[in-house]
Amino acid sequence: MFSILLALLIIWLFWKLGIGMLKIVGFLIIVGLLFAFVSYLVLPLLALIAIGGLLGLVFSR
């Protein structure tokens, strides 16, 4: 629900700044693809770092 409100806020802001609807839709698509790419890339790396940290704590004692 928050993402829908954020998208509407971005559309309204761009509309008020005089930017066309095609550029608005393109920007939102690019942001969505960037978010999907970063989330699929960063979350597994964070999980591996967390597992490594937990294993380091277990084996250091």
N, C-alpha and C positions, 0 to 999 in steps of 0.2 A: 504494500500500500504506500509505503514511504517512497519507493522508487517511482511510482506513478505520479505522486505529488511533486517529486523532484523533476521529473520529465516535463510536467505541466509548467512548473516554475521556469525551467530553461526555455521552453517554447514561448512563454509569455514575455520573458526578458528579451529574447532575441527579436520577437515581434515588435516590442517597444523600441528597440534599437534600430529597427528598419531593415533587419536581415530577412531575406526571403524564406519561404516555407521549404523550398528544396534544400537550401543550405542547412536549415534547422534539422530536417529529417536526416540528411547526410551526417551531420554532427552527432546526432543521437545514435545512429547506426554504428559509427566509428567508436563512440564511447562504449557502447554495448559490446562490440567485438573486442575492444581493448580490455574491458573488465573481464570478459570470459577467458581471454588468453592469460591475463595476469593471475586470475584465480586458479586456473588449472595448472599454472606453472609454479606459483608461490606456495600454495597450500601443501602439496606433497613435499616441497623442500622444507617447509616449517615442520611438518610431521617428522621427517627424517632427522632434523636437528633436535627436536624434542626427544625422539627415541634415543638418539646418541647421547643426549644429556642425561637421560634417565639411566642408560646403561653405564655411563661414566660414574654416576653417583652410586650405583649398586656395586660396581667392581672396585671402587676406590676405598670402600670400607672393609 
